[in-house]
């Protein structure tokens, strides 16, 4: 027979959520840093040549 599971406490739920958010934030920061580096490495073009 199916038995309902015990409810997870708010503190435990928030702890797990914060761990997940910190992992995601770390990955986002790294991705933004890499994007900034890539943008700085792009060769600069004249505004006249970009309007084709």
N, C-alpha and C positions, 0 to 999 in steps of 0.2 A: 504494500500500500504506500502511496506517495505521502511523504512527510514534508511539511514546509521547512525551508532552511531558516536558520537564525538570521536576524537582521544585522547588517554591518553597521557599526557605530559611525556617527558623523566624523569623529576624529580620525578613525582609520580610513574612511572614505576620502577625507580631505588630504590626508597624508599621501595616499596613493596617487591622488589627482595632482598634487604638487610635485611629486617625483616625476610624473609623466610630463608636466608642464616644463619643468627644469630641463629635461632631456630635449624636448622640442625647442625650447628657447636657445639652448646651446647649438643645436643644428642650424637654427635660423641665423644666429649671429655669425656662424662660420660661413654659411651660404652668402650672406650679405657682404662679408669681408672679401670673399673670393670674387664676387661680382664687382666690388669696388676696384679691386686690383686689376681685373680684366678690363674695366672701363678706362682705367688710367693707362693701360698698355696699348689701347687702340690708337692708331695713327690719326693725328688731327687732320681734318679735311676743311677746305675752304667752303664758306657758306654759299659761294657762287656756283660751285660745282655740284653741290648736293641738290640744288633746285633744277632738276632735269625736266 
